[in-house]
Amino acid sequence: MLRTSTDETRLRILAWLKEPGPATGGVTADAVAERFSMPRPVAVTHLRLLEATGMLRTSRSAGRVRYHRDDMRIAEVARMFEKGW
C-alpha cells in the first residue's frame, strides 16, 4: 500500500495529520482534497486505503467523517519495516 506510485501522497497526508494546527482534530476528505490539490474522489480513495490498513481511524462530527492518525498502528507498521518485513 505504501510502495505504490502514489505512496508519497499517502505519506504526505499522514505527515500533515501529525502537524499541529487544523489537522489536529482530524480532517474531512474535502480538506485533504483542497490541501493536496486533488479531486475529492482521489482524496477519499487515499483516506480509505489508509483507514483500511489501520493507519487512520474515523469519527463523525456534524454528519461528516473526520480522519485521524492512529499513531500506535503507524509505529507498529514502521517496526515491521525496520525488521525487514
GROMACS elastic network, one bead per residue, 0.5 to 0.9 nm:
[ bonds ]
;  ai    aj funct       b0    kb
    1     4     6  0.60964   500
    1     6     6  0.88894   500
    1     7     6  0.70838   500
    1    49     6  0.76243   500
    1    50     6  0.83626   500
    1    53     6  0.82726   500
    2     5     6  0.84771   500
    2     6     6  0.77626   500
    2     8     6  0.78113   500
    2    10     6  0.73167   500
    2    11     6  0.76342   500
    3     6     6  0.78694   500
    3     7     6  0.56528   500
    3     8     6  0.86826   500
    4     7     6  0.51712   500
    4     8     6  0.84337   500
    5     8     6  0.74579   500
    5     9     6  0.89245   500
    6     9     6  0.55001   500
    6    10     6  0.68798   500
    6    11     6  0.89124   500
    6    46     6  0.87971   500
    7    10     6  0.51940   500
    7    11     6  0.60922   500
    7    12     6  0.84919   500
    8    11     6  0.50141   500
    8    12     6  0.59873   500
    8    13     6  0.85632   500
    9    12     6  0.50144   500
    9    13     6  0.62084   500
    9    14     6  0.86995   500
    9    36     6  0.82099   500
    9    46     6  0.79421   500
   10    13     6  0.50235   500
   10    14     6  0.62845   500
   10    15     6  0.86123   500
   10    46     6  0.62586   500
   10    47     6  0.78726   500
   10    49     6  0.88006   500
   10    50     6  0.74134   500
   11    14     6  0.50945   500
   11    15     6  0.61462   500
   11    16     6  0.85950   500
   12    16     6  0.60618   500
   12    17     6  0.85840   500
   12    36     6  0.88213   500
   13    16     6  0.51062   500
   13    17     6  0.62413   500
   13    18     6  0.87609   500
   13    32     6  0.74706   500
   13    36     6  0.83553   500
   13    46     6  0.85963   500
   13    47     6  0.84243   500
   14    17     6  0.51839   500
   14    18     6  0.64760   500
   14    50     6  0.87080   500
   14    55     6  0.82813   500
   14    56     6  0.83786   500
   14    68     6  0.89510   500
   14    69     6  0.68549   500
   15    18     6  0.51609   500
   15    19     6  0.67142   500
   16    19     6  0.53238   500
   16    20     6  0.85513   500
   16    23     6  0.68920   500
   16    24     6  0.89703   500
   17    20     6  0.79297   500
   17    21     6  0.89185   500
   17    22     6  0.87114   500
   17    23     6  0.51455   500
   17    24     6  0.63101   500
   17    25     6  0.87105   500
   17    26     6  0.70955   500
   17    27     6  0.78541   500
   17    67     6  0.86786   500
   17    68     6  0.69491   500
   17    69     6  0.64076   500
   18    23     6  0.74533   500
   18    24     6  0.69540   500
   18    68     6  0.89956   500
   18    69     6  0.72416   500
   18    71     6  0.89152   500
   19    22     6  0.84768   500
   19    23     6  0.68673   500
   19    24     6  0.68444   500
   20    23     6  0.68283   500
   20    24     6  0.55973   500
   21    24     6  0.55629   500
   21    25     6  0.82564   500
   22    25     6  0.66331   500
   22    26     6  0.77638   500
   22    27     6  0.78802   500
   23    26     6  0.51602   500
   23    27     6  0.56451   500
   23    31     6  0.89090   500
   23    68     6  0.82282   500
   24    27     6  0.80054   500
   24    68     6  0.78460   500
   25    66     6  0.81815   500
   25    67     6  0.85008   500
   25    68     6  0.72010   500
   26    58     6  0.82101   500
   26    59     6  0.83265   500
   26    66     6  0.52844   500
   26    69     6  0.77798   500
   27    30     6  0.80615   500
   27    31     6  0.60551   500
   27    32     6  0.69638   500
   27    65     6  0.80646   500
   27    67     6  0.51917   500
   27    68     6  0.69450   500
   28    31     6  0.52132   500
   28    32     6  0.65232   500
   28    33     6  0.87156   500
   28    44     6  0.89853   500
   28    64     6  0.71805   500
   28    65     6  0.60815   500
   28    67     6  0.62714   500
   29    32     6  0.51024   500
   29    33     6  0.60999   500
   29    34     6  0.86030   500
   29    40     6  0.63898   500
   29    41     6  0.83302   500
   29    43     6  0.58136   500
   29    44     6  0.56386   500
   29    47     6  0.73631   500
   29    65     6  0.79061   500
   29    66     6  0.76701   500
   29    67     6  0.80071   500
   30    33     6  0.50604   500
   30    34     6  0.61774   500
   30    35     6  0.85511   500
   30    39     6  0.87116   500
   30    40     6  0.59749   500
   30    43     6  0.76714   500
   30    44     6  0.85060   500
   31    34     6  0.51547   500
   31    35     6  0.59923   500
   31    36     6  0.85585   500
   31    40     6  0.88494   500
   31    43     6  0.89287   500
   32    35     6  0.50662   500
   32    36     6  0.60509   500
   32    37     6  0.81094   500
   32    38     6  0.80409   500
   32    40     6  0.78697   500
   32    43     6  0.60952   500
   32    44     6  0.84910   500
   32    47     6  0.86966   500
   33    36     6  0.55024   500
   33    37     6  0.56213   500
   33    39     6  0.57458   500
   33    40     6  0.51152   500
   33    41     6  0.83217   500
   33    42     6  0.76022   500
   33    43     6  0.53110   500
   33    44     6  0.82798   500
   34    37     6  0.51147   500
   34    38     6  0.66798   500
   34    39     6  0.80876   500
   34    40     6  0.81190   500
   35    38     6  0.80646   500
   36    43     6  0.84586   500
   38    41     6  0.83410   500
   38    42     6  0.64745   500
   38    43     6  0.66504   500
   39    42     6  0.54438   500
   39    43     6  0.65399   500
   39    44     6  0.88799   500
   40    43     6  0.50150   500
   40    44     6  0.61509   500
   40    45     6  0.86582   500
   41    44     6  0.50211   500
   41    45     6  0.62480   500
   41    46     6  0.87973   500
   42    45     6  0.51017   500
   42    46     6  0.64045   500
   42    47     6  0.86854   500
   43    46     6  0.52020   500
   43    47     6  0.61456   500
   43    48     6  0.85528   500
   44    47     6  0.50663   500
   44    48     6  0.59700   500
   44    49     6  0.85038   500
   45    48     6  0.52032   500
   45    49     6  0.61836   500
   45    50     6  0.86515   500
   46    49     6  0.52445   500
   46    50     6  0.62828   500
   46    51     6  0.86033   500
   47    50     6  0.51203   500
   47    51     6  0.60624   500
   47    52     6  0.85329   500
   47    56     6  0.75629   500
   47    67     6  0.75627   500
   48    52     6  0.59389   500
   48    53     6  0.86160   500
   48    56     6  0.84014   500
   49    52     6  0.50077   500
   49    53     6  0.63879   500
   49    54     6  0.86889   500
   49    55     6  0.88160   500
   49    56     6  0.88617   500
   50    53     6  0.53272   500
   50    54     6  0.63770   500
   50    55     6  0.53103   500
   50    56     6  0.55829   500
   50    57     6  0.85817   500
   51    55     6  0.56671   500
   51    57     6  0.58466   500
   51    58     6  0.77496   500
   51    67     6  0.82216   500
   52    55     6  0.76132   500
   52    56     6  0.78659   500
   52    57     6  0.89116   500
   53    56     6  0.77000   500
   53    73     6  0.86850   500
   54    57     6  0.67366   500
   54    69     6  0.88870   500
   54    70     6  0.70075   500
   54    73     6  0.62715   500
   54    74     6  0.79343   500
   55    68     6  0.85112   500
   55    69     6  0.60551   500
   55    70     6  0.51489   500
   55    71     6  0.72425   500
   55    72     6  0.83793   500
   55    73     6  0.56997   500
   55    74     6  0.55342   500
   55    77     6  0.86439   500
   56    67     6  0.61980   500
   56    68     6  0.53778   500
   56    70     6  0.51870   500
   56    71     6  0.84329   500
   56    73     6  0.84863   500
   56    74     6  0.86730   500
   57    66     6  0.83575   500
   57    67     6  0.58054   500
   57    68     6  0.53316   500
   57    69     6  0.63473   500
   57    70     6  0.61813   500
   58    65     6  0.63769   500
   58    66     6  0.54755   500
   58    68     6  0.60655   500
   58    69     6  0.87829   500
   59    64     6  0.82003   500
   59    65     6  0.57647   500
   59    66     6  0.52574   500
   59    67     6  0.66700   500
   59    68     6  0.78894   500
   60    63     6  0.58749   500
   60    64     6  0.53583   500
   60    66     6  0.59035   500
   60    67     6  0.88764   500
   61    64     6  0.53052   500
   61    65     6  0.65832   500
   61    66     6  0.69423   500
   62    65     6  0.85337   500
   69    72     6  0.88129   500
   69    73     6  0.87288   500
   69    74     6  0.80386   500
   70    73     6  0.55389   500
   70    74     6  0.62877   500
   70    75     6  0.87709   500
   71    75     6  0.60663   500
   71    76     6  0.85209   500
   72    75     6  0.52156   500
   72    76     6  0.62597   500
   72    77     6  0.88090   500
   73    77     6  0.62362   500
   73    78     6  0.85816   500
   74    77     6  0.51953   500
   74    78     6  0.61787   500
   74    79     6  0.86883   500
   75    78     6  0.50077   500
   75    79     6  0.61946   500
   75    80     6  0.87169   500
   76    79     6  0.51844   500
   76    80     6  0.64165   500
   76    81     6  0.89210   500
   77    80     6  0.50781   500
   77    81     6  0.64487   500
   77    82     6  0.87121   500
   78    81     6  0.52132   500
   78    82     6  0.62073   500
   78    83     6  0.87409   500
   79    83     6  0.62424   500
   79    84     6  0.87907   500
   79    85     6  0.88188   500
   80    83     6  0.52270   500
   80    84     6  0.66110   500
   80    85     6  0.53715   500
   81    84     6  0.51050   500
   81    85     6  0.51464   500
   82    85     6  0.73455   500
